[in-house]
Amino acid sequence: MELPFRIKFSLSRKLKSYELPAISKWHNVSRYFGATENQEKEKEKIKMKLFLKIVTFFIVFSFQKTQSQIIDTLVDVGNHKLHFNIIKGTGIPILFEAGGGSDGTVWSSILKPIAEITGATLITYDREGFGKSTINTLETEISKHGITNSILDLEIGLKKLGYNKQIMLVSHSFGGYFSTLYSVRNPNLVKSIVLIDVNHNFMEKFVESDLKKQEKLIPEWKKTNLGLFYMASNIRETTKMMSELSIPQNIPVVDLINGISPFKETEKVEYWKECHKKFVESHPKSIGITAFECGHGIWFDNPSLVITTIAKSYAETLNKKQKIEVYERILNYAISSSNNVKKENKTYLHSEDNLNNLGYEYLNKNENEKALETFKLNVLLYPNSGNAYDSYGEILLKLNKKEDAIKMYKRSIELNPENENGKKVIIELSKQ
């Protein structure tokens, strides 16, 4: 293993000072009697043994240090436990909030570069009932498992871990509600926030229609997934409460929005954009960024954009010297990551999800022929995807190609028997 220059240099200095007494004796013997070949070999053996001991020490020390940098733990917050994963660093920690239904592992792909660039402590966690976090089964009142209790859990967990002071927040989608509420409760502790395609007030308009779609699923979640059950059961109250709250205006915010909407309905696509635009206009310390060619999980589609945005926001919380150091690392990372873009673009552009999202982008703009070709390509590339056939059927139906559309929906149901939308469309078409 090639040792870093600084370690080799310091080792050579330590070896010299350690060797001097023994070397002096050998030098004296050789001057007056002549050193034998065996003595010279013995001297080299001692030097090599010493060198290996010091190298082994540094390897073991470095390994132990690296191992101690990651903490994976369950913290008792009262009748249940929250799972935290912490990459130890220095300075203000960065707390990551996952979207609805997700846990802390959703951030795994970007944590390492963020840690290397910022040197900060990175904290991910699972909310009650998700990931490795347990749930308070003794409390059956639905409202006691709402967003306020979730934030109280988080505050208790952070305090026990020693991170209840200054902090930076990063959140995605539904997690934006949690960052907002935490900042409202702790306005002097939150130094910066990065919002990644969060809800803002979008849910307020569509909560009833979404609940209607989930009315059959919610009872099932009560049996199989209590985390989802309580989240869905409280969504109406959560949305109402959060519509009256906003991030304190003294906190700097970067608001990232997708370039390729996850929604099929034009009304939802446009309203999502409107909510983000209104937020940026109403918050004096906010910056809005559109992540072009990215879906809802922006850091999957353009990791370097999210990583550098988080690192830059973090740098702004530091003193001048530290800020310069972080900016230098941001620049080095940006150069390295941009060099890989060409290599990754081909795979990215032809991924199933990206082609599907691109097709709907065309569909929402009424560029139907482009949508048709995109969905057709997706079916050719991914012939075992029920969703690809469902989307292809949708554009065929819009272009009044009814018979072809029915074939696509039937194939979609064959591949995915749980495709309720496809079944519904076929029933409606058979009545015409």
C-alpha positions in Angstrom: 0.0 0.0 0.0 1.4 3.4 -1.0 1.5 5.7 2.0 0.6 9.4 1.7 3.6 11.7 1.4 3.1 13.3 4.7 3.0 10.0 6.5 6.1 8.7 4.8 7.9 11.9 5.6 7.0 11.8 9.3 7.8 8.1 9.4 11.3 8.7 8.0 11.9 11.3 10.7 10.7 9.0 13.4 12.9 6.2 12.1 16.0 8.3 12.1 15.6 9.4 15.7 14.7 5.9 16.8 17.7 4.3 15.1 20.5 6.6 16.2 21.7 4.7 19.3 21.9 1.3 17.6 23.5 2.8 14.4 26.1 4.6 16.5 27.2 1.3 18.1 27.5 -0.4 14.7 29.4 2.5 13.4 31.9 2.3 16.2 32.4 -1.4 15.7 32.9 -1.0 12.0 35.4 1.8 12.5 37.8 -0.2 14.7 37.1 -3.8 13.9 35.1 -3.8 10.6 31.4 -4.7 10.5 30.6 -8.2 9.4 28.0 -9.0 6.7 25.8 -10.6 9.3 25.8 -7.5 11.5 24.7 -5.4 8.5 21.9 -7.8 7.8 20.8 -7.7 11.4 20.7 -4.0 11.3 18.5 -4.0 8.2 16.2 -6.5 9.9 15.7 -4.3 12.9 15.0 -1.3 10.8 12.5 -3.2 8.7 10.7 -4.6 11.8 10.5 -1.0 13.2 9.2 0.3 10.0 6.5 -2.4 9.7 5.4 -1.8 13.3 4.9 1.9 12.7 3.1 1.3 9.4 0.9 -1.3 11.0 0.1 1.2 13.8 -1.0 3.8 11.3 -3.1 1.3 9.2 -4.9 0.0 12.3 -5.4 3.6 13.7 -6.7 4.8 10.3 -9.1 1.8 10.0 -10.4 2.3 13.5 -10.8 6.0 13.0 -12.7 5.4 9.7 -14.9 2.8 11.4 -15.8 5.1 14.2 -16.9 7.8 11.8 -20.3 6.0 11.1 -22.8 5.6 13.9 -25.8 3.4 13.3 -28.1 3.5 16.3 -31.6 3.2 17.7 -32.6 6.0 20.1 -35.4 5.7 22.7 -37.8 8.6 22.3 -40.5 7.2 24.6 -42.4 4.0 24.0 -40.6 3.5 20.7 -37.2 4.1 19.0 -35.9 6.1 16.1 -33.2 4.8 13.9 -30.4 7.2 13.2 -27.4 6.8 10.8 -24.7 9.4 11.4 -21.5 10.1 9.4 -19.4 11.9 12.0 -17.8 15.2 11.0 -17.2 18.7 12.4 -19.1 21.9 12.5 -22.8 22.4 12.0 -24.5 19.0 11.2 -26.8 18.5 8.2 -30.1 16.7 8.8 -31.8 14.9 5.9 -35.6 14.4 5.8 -36.9 11.7 3.4 -40.1 12.0 1.5 -43.4 10.3 2.4 -43.2 6.6 2.7 -39.4 6.6 2.4 -36.7 6.1 5.1 -33.2 7.5 5.5 -31.5 5.1 3.1 -33.0 7.1 0.2 -30.1 9.5 0.6 -27.3 6.9 0.6 -26.0 7.6 -2.9 -25.0 11.2 -2.2 -23.8 11.1 1.4 -20.2 10.2 0.8 -19.4 13.1 -1.6 -21.2 15.6 0.6 -19.2 14.4 3.6 -16.0 14.6 1.7 -16.7 18.1 0.4 -18.2 19.7 3.6 -16.5 17.7 6.3 -19.8 18.1 8.2 -21.7 15.6 10.3 -24.5 14.1 8.2 -27.6 12.7 9.9 -30.2 10.6 8.3 -33.0 8.9 10.2 -36.2 6.9 9.8 -39.5 8.4 11.0 -41.8 6.3 13.3 -42.9 3.2 11.6 -40.5 3.4 8.7 -37.2 1.7 8.0 -35.6 0.4 11.2 -37.6 2.8 13.5 -40.2 1.1 15.7 -43.7 2.4 16.4 -45.6 3.2 19.6 -48.2 0.4 19.4 -49.5 1.4 22.9 -50.9 4.6 21.4 -53.8 3.9 19.2 -55.2 7.4 18.8 -54.4 8.4 15.2 -53.7 12.1 16.0 -50.9 11.1 18.4 -49.0 9.8 15.4 -49.1 13.0 13.4 -46.5 15.4 12.3 -46.2 17.3 15.6 -45.4 14.1 17.5 -42.9 13.1 14.8 -41.1 16.4 15.3 -41.1 15.9 19.0 -39.6 12.5 18.5 -36.9 14.0 16.3 -36.1 16.7 18.8 -35.8 14.2 21.6 -33.5 12.0 19.5 -31.3 14.8 18.4 -30.9 16.0 22.0 -29.9 12.6 23.2 -27.4 12.4 20.4 -26.0 15.8 21.2 -27.2 17.5 18.0 -29.9 19.8 19.4 -28.0 23.0 18.6 -27.3 24.7 15.3 -28.2 22.6 12.2 -28.8 22.7 8.5 -31.8 20.9 6.9 -32.3 19.0 3.6 -35.6 17.6 2.7 -37.5 16.0 -0.2 -41.2 16.0 -1.1 -43.4 15.3 1.9 -40.3 15.8 4.1 -40.5 19.5 3.3 -43.3 19.7 5.9 -41.0 18.4 8.6 -38.2 20.8 7.7 -40.7 23.7 7.8 -42.2 22.7 11.2 -38.7 22.1 12.7 -37.6 25.5 11.5 -40.7 27.2 12.9 -40.1 25.5 16.3 -36.3 26.2 16.2 -35.9 29.4 14.2 -32.6 30.4 15.8 -31.0 27.0 15.4 -31.7 26.3 11.7 -28.9 28.0 9.7 -29.9 26.9 6.1 -32.4 24.7 4.3 -32.3 23.0 0.9 -35.7 21.9 -0.3 -35.7 19.2 -3.0 -39.0 19.2 -5.0 -41.1 19.6 -1.8 -44.9 19.9 -1.5 -45.2 23.5 -0.3 -49.0 24.1 -0.4 -49.6 21.7 -3.3 -51.4 19.1 -1.1 -53.9 21.6 0.1 -55.7 21.6 -3.2 -55.6 17.8 -3.9 -55.7 16.2 -0.5 -59.4 15.1 -0.8 -59.0 13.6 -4.3 -55.8 11.8 -3.2 -57.5 10.4 -0.1 -60.4 9.1 -2.2 -57.9 7.1 -4.3 -56.4 5.7 -1.2 -59.6 4.8 0.7 -59.2 1.1 -0.1 -55.5 1.0 0.7 -55.6 2.7 4.1 -57.4 -0.2 5.9 -54.9 -2.6 4.3 -52.0 -0.4 5.5 -53.3 -0.7 9.1 -52.6 -4.4 8.9 -49.4 -4.3 6.9 -47.7 -0.9 7.3 -48.6 1.2 10.3 -46.2 4.0 9.2 -48.1 4.5 6.0 -51.4 4.1 7.8 -50.8 6.9 10.2 -49.3 9.2 7.6 -52.3 8.8 5.3 -54.8 8.9 8.1 -53.3 12.2 9.3 -52.7 13.8 5.9 -55.8 16.0 6.0 -54.9 17.5 9.4 -51.2 17.7 8.4 -52.0 19.6 5.2 -54.3 22.0 7.0 -51.8 22.7 9.7 -48.8 23.2 7.4 -50.8 25.5 5.1 -50.7 28.0 7.9 -47.0 27.8 8.6 -43.9 28.9 6.6 -40.2 28.8 7.0 -39.0 31.8 9.0 -37.7 34.5 6.6 -34.4 34.9 8.3 -33.3 31.4 7.2 -31.6 31.1 3.8 -33.4 28.5 1.5 -32.6 26.9 -1.8 -35.7 25.5 -3.5 -35.1 22.9 -6.2 -38.0 21.9 -8.5 -38.2 19.1 -11.0 -37.9 19.7 -14.8 -39.9 16.5 -15.6 -43.1 16.3 -13.5 -44.1 13.0 -11.9 -47.8 14.0 -12.6 -49.8 13.0 -15.6 -52.5 15.7 -15.1 -51.7 19.1 -16.6 -53.5 20.8 -13.7 -51.2 19.2 -11.2 -48.1 19.9 -13.2 -48.9 23.6 -13.5 -50.0 23.9 -9.9 -46.8 22.3 -8.6 -44.8 25.0 -10.5 -47.1 27.7 -9.2 -46.6 26.6 -5.6 -42.8 26.7 -5.9 -42.9 30.1 -7.7 -45.0 31.6 -4.9 -42.7 30.3 -2.2 -39.6 31.8 -3.8 -41.4 35.1 -4.4 -42.6 35.2 -0.8 -39.4 34.3 1.0 -36.7 37.0 0.8 -33.7 34.7 1.4 -34.7 32.0 -1.1 -33.3 31.0 -4.4 -35.3 28.9 -6.9 -33.6 26.4 -9.2 -35.2 24.3 -11.9 -33.5 20.9 -12.3 -33.9 20.4 -16.0 -34.4 16.9 -17.3 -34.9 15.6 -13.8 -37.8 13.8 -12.2 -39.1 14.0 -8.6 -36.0 12.4 -7.1 -33.6 15.0 -8.5 -30.5 13.7 -6.8 -30.9 10.4 -8.7 -31.1 12.1 -12.1 -28.5 14.9 -11.4 -26.5 14.0 -8.3 -23.9 16.7 -8.9 -26.5 19.5 -8.9 -27.9 18.4 -5.5 -24.5 17.7 -4.0 -23.0 21.0 -5.0 -26.2 22.9 -4.0 -26.1 21.4 -0.5 -22.3 21.9 -0.2 -22.6 25.6 -1.3 -25.5 26.2 1.2 -23.4 24.7 3.9 -20.3 26.8 3.0 -22.3 29.9 3.5 -22.8 29.0 7.2 -19.0 28.9 7.8 -16.3 31.5 8.5 -14.3 33.0 5.7 -11.4 30.6 5.8 -13.6 27.5 6.1 -15.8 28.7 3.3 -12.9 29.1 0.9 -11.7 25.5 1.7 -15.2 24.1 1.1 -15.6 26.1 -2.2 -12.2 24.7 -3.4 -13.5 21.1 -2.7 -16.8 22.0 -4.5 -14.8 23.1 -7.5 -12.7 20.0 -7.6 -15.8 17.8 -7.3 -17.6 19.7 -10.0 -14.7 19.2 -12.4 -14.5 15.5 -11.6 -18.3 14.9 -11.8 -18.7 16.9 -15.1 -16.1 14.7 -16.6 -18.3 11.6 -16.0 -21.5 13.2 -17.4 -20.9 12.2 -21.0 -20.2 8.6 -20.0 -23.4 8.4 -17.9 -25.7 10.3 -20.2 -26.4 7.4 -22.6 -27.5 5.1 -19.8 -29.5 7.9 -18.1 -31.4 9.0 -21.3 -32.5 5.5 -22.1 -33.6 4.5 -18.6 -37.2 3.3 -18.3 -38.3 5.9 -15.8 -36.7 8.8 -17.7 -38.3 7.8 -21.0 -41.6 7.5 -19.3 -41.3 10.9 -17.6 -40.1 12.4 -20.9 -43.1 10.9 -22.7 -45.5 12.6 -20.2 -43.7 15.9 -20.5 -44.4 15.8 -24.2 -48.0 14.6 -23.5 -48.6 17.5 -21.1 -47.4 19.9 -23.8 -49.7 18.3 -26.3 -46.7 17.3 -28.4 -48.5 14.0 -29.0 -46.4 12.6 -31.8 -43.2 13.0 -29.8 -45.0 11.4 -26.8 -46.1 8.5 -29.1 -42.5 7.8 -30.3 -41.1 8.1 -26.7 -43.6 5.7 -25.2 -43.2 3.3 -28.2 -39.4 3.3 -27.6 -39.9 2.5 -23.9 -42.0 -0.5 -24.8 -39.3 -1.7 -27.3 -36.5 -1.3 -24.7 -38.5 -2.6 -21.7 -40.9 -5.3 -23.1 -41.5 -6.7 -19.6 -42.7 -3.4 -18.0 -46.4 -3.2 -17.4 -46.1 0.5 -16.8 -44.4 1.1 -20.2 -47.4 -0.6 -21.9 -49.9 1.4 -19.8 -48.3 4.7 -20.8 -48.2 3.6 -24.4 -51.9 2.7 -24.3 -52.7 6.1 -22.9 -51.1 8.0 -25.8 -52.7 5.7 -28.3 -56.1 6.3 -26.8 -55.5 10.1 -26.9 -54.8 9.7 -30.6 -58.1 7.8 -31.1 -56.3 4.5 -31.8 -58.7 2.6 -29.6 -58.0 -1.0 -30.8 -54.3 -0.6 -30.4 -54.7 1.1 -27.0 -56.8 -1.8 -25.7 -54.1 -4.2 -26.8 -51.5 -2.2 -24.9 -53.6 -2.0 -21.7 -54.3 -5.8 -21.9 -50.6 -6.5 -22.2 -50.0 -4.1 -19.3 -52.4 -6.1 -17.1 -50.8 -9.4 -18.1 -47.5 -8.1 -16.9 -48.9 -6.4 -13.8 -52.2 -7.9 -12.7 -52.6 -5.1 -10.0 -52.9 -2.4 -12.7 -56.3 -1.1 -11.6 -56.1 1.9 -14.0 -55.7 -0.4 -17.0 -58.6 -2.5 -15.9 -60.8 0.6 -15.4 -59.9 1.9 -18.9 -60.7 -1.4 -20.6 -64.1 -1.6 -18.9 -64.9 2.0 -19.9 -63.8 1.4 -23.5 -65.9 -1.8 -23.7 -69.0 0.2 -22.9 -68.5 2.6 -25.8 
